[in-house]
Amino acid sequence: MEQNPQIERNFIELSKRAHFIGSRTGIFEEDCTDRLDFYMQNAGVKTAVTPANHELFTPSCALIYPDDRANDGFEFIIASCESEAIINTIFGFVRSAGLEYRGKLSRVNVWDKGAVAQLELDFDFGDVIFFDENFIAKREHYTQDMECAARIYLLAYGAENHKDKIVELEVTEANKEMFPESQIGDVQQLHTGEMRAFVGDLEGGDIDEYELIGKINAIRKIRLETFGKEAYICTIDAFHDGFDEHILDFEVVIMEDVWREKDPPQMDAFIWAKGYFGGEIVSV
């Protein structure tokens, strides 16, 4: 198979994680495979068969339910496997969610058959990895370090009000700037209730899974018509790597049945959310 000379081998890597067909559907529906026949019979074509231009890719296409005009639904990625086509993966989407970020595309982490991928977008001060919802339509155009804009949002597995705790932190050379009136070796007590965080999953999750802690700056409630569910889209601010010189806003999709509190999310409240980033490259 001829390989596009613009695509470097270390830029596109095969995922070392084990993925299953419904690993990106549970937030929307407990087990979409129970209705797989219905979805497939009523899905339309989103992306026609796209040829492979890399040794890790296979000819692939994307089907979409209910149709390409829907705000929310399922996509079905079909990949060629020897002499037959197989469902490579299924994922849910919410098109009205997400903010736009500019950066450089530094890595493409493809799943088995090369029909699905997670993209790493680098900023000047860090990076974010997200599940690409439009990979097979654009994969042949991806080049290392290309400047681009991406729409990215967090789909939460769980979310709740952030609980205030007191933690003790020793003042060191590394964090002295945070405590200008303290001496090295002093111990400071910090309240976690108004802390912000943006970190990868610390419990062994996938590379696009993160935990966010931040203050809600905007809330809107939407109905996901395809799934008959209500969801909150909360815009929260989070410090990248925990320091205040770099603040990013993120939109977090929180299904009503995922929110763990009796009362709905409130403006200016600090919340914790855990989930995975989804999105797509929108411009270069």
N, C-alpha and C positions, 0 to 999 in steps of 0.2 A: 504494500500500500504506500502510495506516495505521500510524504509528509510535507506540509506547508513549511517552507524554510523560515517563515516569520514566527513560527511557534517553537519555542525552545523546549527541550525535553524537561528541564527542571522547573519550567513555568507551569506545566500541566502534569499533575501527579495523581496517581490512583489512590483513593481513600483506603486507609487501613482499618476503617471501622466496618462493623457488620451492620448492614441496613436491611430492613424488611419492607415489604410492599406498602404497608400502611403506617410507616413510622412518622409520617407528616400529616395524618388525618384525624388522630384521636381527639384533638381539640374541637373539631367540627362535628364528628359523629363517632360514637364509641367503636363501631366496627363496620366501616363502609363496605367491606367485602361481602357482608350479608346481602347487600343490594347491588352487587357489582353488575349483574346481568342487566338490571334496569338502567343503571347509569350508562353502561356501554351502548345499549340499544338507543338511548336518547341523547347521547353526546354528539357534538359536532366537531369538525376538524378545525383546530386552531393553527397548527403548523404542519404543512405537508411534509412528506418524507424528505429529510435533509441528508445528503451524502456525508460520509465520514472523511475528514481531512486530517486526521491524526490517528496514529496507531492504537490509541486507547478509545477511540470513538467507534460507533457502529451507526449505520443508517437508521434514522429514528424519526418519529413523528409525534405530535401532541394532539390529543382529543380534549375537549372541554365540555363540562356540564354546568349549567344548562346550555349556555351558548357564549360566544365571545363578547356579547354586550353586557353580560351579567357583572354585577359588582362583586359577587361572591359565588363560590362553587368549588368544583373539583377539576383538576387536570389529571389526565392519564397519559403517561409517557410510554410509548410503544417502541421497543428496540428490536432490531434484527438479531436473531440468535440462530446461527447455522442456517437451516432451511425454513425456519418459522419465525413469526413475530410474537413477542411476549410482552406482557405488561411489566415494565421495568420498575415503575413506582407510581404512586398516586399521592397528590398533595392538595391541600385546600388553599384558597387565596382570598384576600380582601383588597380589592383594588382602590378603595377610597381611603385606605390607611397608608401612612408612610410620609416621611420627610425626605428632602433631597440633600445629598451630600456629594461633595466633589473630592476626588482623590486619584490615586494611581492604582491600576489593577496589577497586583503583584503575584497572585497565585490562583490557579484554578484546580480545585480538589474534586476530581471526577469520581462518581460512583461506578460500580460494575456496569459494563457496556458503554460507558462514556456518554450516556444520554441525560444525565442529571449531574449537577455540580454545585459546590459551594465556592463562592468567590471571596477573595481577600482584598479589601480596599484599604489602601494605606493613606493616612493623613500625615501631616508634618510631625505629629506628636504621638502617633499610635496607629491602630488599625481596627477594623471590624470585619468579621466573616459572616456572610449571609448566604442563605439558600437561594439560588438563582431560579426564579419562576419563569424565565424565558430563555433557557440555556440553548436548546437545540436550534432556535431561530437565529441566534447570534454567535454561537460558539466559533464559527469559522472566522469571525472578525476580531476575536480577542487576541491582543498582542501584549507581551510583557511590558509593564510600566506605562501602558497607554493611559492618558488622562481621560477621565470620564465622570459622569454624574450618575448616581444611583438612588432610586427610591427604596428606602429600607424601613421596616417596621418590625416590632417584636410581637409574636403570637405567644401569649402567656399560657403556660401549663397551670400556673398557680399565682395568686396575687392577694395581698392583704395590706392593711395598714402597718407601717413599719413601727415596731415596738421599741420603746426607749430603754436602753440598758446603759449601765455605767461600766466603762472599761478603763483600766490603768495602762498608761503608756510611758515608758522610760524615755527621757530626752536624750537623744544621741546626736552625733555630728550630722547624720543623715536627715533628721527631722527638726534640727534646732531652729530653722527659720519659722516653723509653726509656733514656736514658743519663745519669742524674743526676750522675754523677761526672766526666763528660767536658765538654770545652769545644767551642763552636761551631767547626767546621773539623776537629776530630779525626776520625780514621778508625777505625772499629770493625770487627773481624772477627766474623762471625756464622756459626754452624753451622746449616744448613738442615734437618738430620735431624729435629729436633723442632719445626719450625715448623708452623703451621696456616694454611690458606688456604681461602677461599670466593670464587671469582671466576668471572665469565662467561667463556665460551670465548674465548680470545685469538687463535684462528686463523680467525675469521670464521664460526663456527658459528651455529646458530639461537639465538633469545633464551632458550630454556629449557635450553640446554646450558651446563654448568658444569664447572669443575675443582675438586675438593676435596682438601685435605690435612689429615689429622687423626689422632688416636690412637684405636685401636679400644678401645671400652669394653664391647662385648658382641658375641658372634658366635653365630649359629645356622645350621645347615645344613638346607636343605629340598630336597624333590624336587618339581620342576615336572612334575606327572603328564601334563599335556597335551602337553608337548614332550619328555618322557623325559630331562630334564636335572637335574643337581644344581646347586644355587646356594648361595652364602654370603650371608646378610644380616648385614652388619656395621654396628654403630652407631658412628659416629666423631664426634668433636667438631671443630669448625672455627671459627676466628675470622672474624666478618663484617668484611670490608674489612681483615683482617690485624691488628686490634688486640684486645687482650685484655679490654676492658670489655664486649664482647658475644660470648658463646659460644653457638653453636647445635649441638645434636646432630642428625645426619642418619642415616637408615637407607639403606644402599647395597646394592643387589642386584647381586652379582657372580657371573655364571655361571662354572662351573669352566673352561670353554674360553676365558673372557675373562681369568681370573687369569694373570698372566705369570710367576709364580714356580713353582719346583719344589715347595716346601712350601706348605701351605694358609695362609691368613691367621691370625695369632696375636694373642691378647689383648695389649694394651698396645703393640703395634707401631704405628708411624706408616706410613700408606699414602697413596698418590696414586690418585685415581679420576677418570675423565672420562666424562660421560654426559649424559643429560637427565633433568629432574625430571618425574615423572608424579604424578597424584593426583586429588583431587576435593574439592569443598566438602562438608563433612559436617554442618554446623549453622550457623545464623545467630543 
